[in-house]
Amino acid sequence: MFITAPGLVQHLHPAQVAPRQTHWPAITLALERPWYLLVHEVSCNGQKRSQTSLVAWDATLLDLLARIPVADLSGIARLDRRREAGPSWALEWIGALWAPAPGESPALGPLLFQLGTDPQLRNTDLLPVGEAAGRRLLYEAARARSAGPDPGPSGVAWRRA
């Protein structure tokens, strides 16, 4: 499922999917920014099936994560476009996702994350950010924690604060 512009997600109101833009500017902007690969389980005909969603907006990712049960999350990765000849993308799994503290600058963005085993907390521009009191852990990959629930069949378990 590609989530690039309003109206392309069946279970969200169009106003929650992306900033109000027309079709082509939304896609052009989406191709220039990082994407997120969300892997989760959905119920279909009485069975659980794996689903992947490519999400182009930080706010949409946060909306989806708020609606997906913790037990159904399998993983989330960040896709960055490489500036090389030809189409090329880099994929890194996100180990933890945080919401900025209420008093932090809006320029920081709507989410902060740790990529893989990198201990540094970063904003969406991959710039390191310092410590701040009041940040809220939104979710964390089981492999990023030293203790916690056993991972599921995919090898990744999630916990949301």
C-alpha positions in Angstrom: 0.0 0.0 0.0 1.5 3.4 -1.0 0.3 6.3 1.1 1.3 9.4 -0.7 -1.6 11.8 -0.7 -5.1 12.4 0.9 -7.7 9.8 0.1 -5.3 6.9 -0.5 -5.8 5.3 2.9 -9.1 3.6 3.3 -9.2 3.6 7.1 -8.1 7.2 7.8 -9.9 10.4 7.1 -8.3 12.2 4.1 -7.4 15.2 6.3 -5.2 12.9 8.4 -3.2 11.3 5.6 -1.0 14.2 4.3 -0.9 17.9 4.2 -3.5 19.3 1.8 -1.9 19.3 -1.6 -2.9 18.4 -5.1 -2.0 15.0 -6.6 1.3 15.8 -8.5 2.9 18.1 -6.0 2.3 15.6 -3.2 4.0 12.8 -5.2 6.9 15.0 -6.3 7.5 16.1 -2.7 7.1 12.5 -1.5 9.8 11.2 -3.9 12.3 13.8 -2.5 11.8 12.9 1.1 12.4 9.8 3.2 9.7 7.1 3.2 8.9 4.6 6.0 8.2 1.0 5.5 5.7 -0.2 8.0 5.3 -4.0 8.4 2.3 -5.2 10.4 -0.4 -7.9 10.6 -4.0 -7.3 9.4 -7.1 -9.5 9.8 -8.5 -10.7 6.5 -11.2 -13.4 6.1 -10.6 -14.5 9.7 -6.8 -14.9 9.3 -3.8 -12.8 10.2 -1.8 -11.7 7.2 1.3 -9.6 6.8 0.9 -6.2 5.2 3.5 -3.6 4.3 2.8 0.0 3.8 5.0 2.6 2.3 4.3 5.9 4.1 5.6 9.2 2.8 4.6 11.5 5.7 5.8 11.6 9.3 2.3 12.6 10.5 0.7 9.8 8.6 3.2 7.3 10.1 2.3 8.5 13.6 -1.5 8.3 12.8 -1.1 4.7 11.6 1.0 3.7 14.6 -1.7 5.1 16.9 -4.3 2.8 15.2 -2.4 -0.4 14.8 -2.4 -2.7 17.9 1.1 -3.2 19.4 0.9 -7.0 19.0 0.4 -6.5 15.2 3.5 -4.5 14.6 6.4 -6.4 13.1 8.9 -3.6 12.1 9.4 -0.2 10.7 12.3 1.0 8.5 13.3 4.3 6.9 14.0 4.5 3.2 16.3 7.4 2.1 16.9 8.3 -1.5 20.6 8.1 -2.3 22.0 10.9 -4.5 23.7 8.7 -7.0 23.3 8.0 -10.7 20.1 6.0 -11.3 17.4 5.2 -8.8 18.9 4.0 -5.4 17.4 3.8 -1.9 18.9 2.9 1.4 16.8 1.0 4.0 17.6 1.1 7.7 15.4 -0.5 10.4 14.3 1.9 13.2 15.2 0.7 16.7 13.1 3.3 18.6 10.7 6.1 17.9 10.2 9.1 20.2 7.9 12.1 20.3 9.7 15.4 21.0 9.1 17.0 24.4 6.2 19.6 24.5 8.7 22.5 25.0 11.0 21.6 22.1 11.2 23.6 18.9 8.7 22.7 16.2 11.6 22.8 13.8 12.8 19.5 15.4 9.9 17.7 13.6 7.1 15.4 14.8 9.3 12.4 15.6 12.8 11.4 16.6 14.4 8.0 16.1 17.3 5.7 16.6 18.4 3.8 13.5 19.4 0.1 14.0 22.0 -0.1 16.8 23.0 3.6 16.5 22.7 5.0 20.1 22.3 8.6 18.8 18.8 10.0 18.7 18.2 11.8 15.4 15.5 14.0 13.8 14.0 13.3 10.3 16.9 15.1 8.6 19.3 12.6 10.3 20.8 15.3 12.5 21.8 14.3 16.0 19.7 15.8 18.8 20.7 16.3 22.4 18.9 15.1 25.5 15.7 16.8 26.6 13.3 16.0 29.5 9.7 15.1 28.6 10.2 13.1 25.4 7.8 10.2 25.1 8.8 6.8 23.8 6.3 5.8 21.1 7.7 2.3 20.4 10.9 0.4 20.6 12.1 -2.7 18.7 12.6 -5.7 21.0 16.1 -6.2 19.7 16.9 -2.7 20.9 16.0 -3.5 24.5 18.0 -5.7 26.8 15.0 -7.3 28.4 11.4 -7.7 27.4 8.9 -10.0 25.6 10.1 -12.7 23.3 10.2 -11.7 19.7 7.5 -13.0 17.3 8.0 -15.1 14.3 9.6 -12.2 12.4 12.3 -11.9 15.1 11.0 -8.4 16.1 8.6 -7.6 19.0 7.4 -4.1 19.8 6.4 -2.2 22.8 4.6 1.1 22.8 4.7 3.5 25.8 
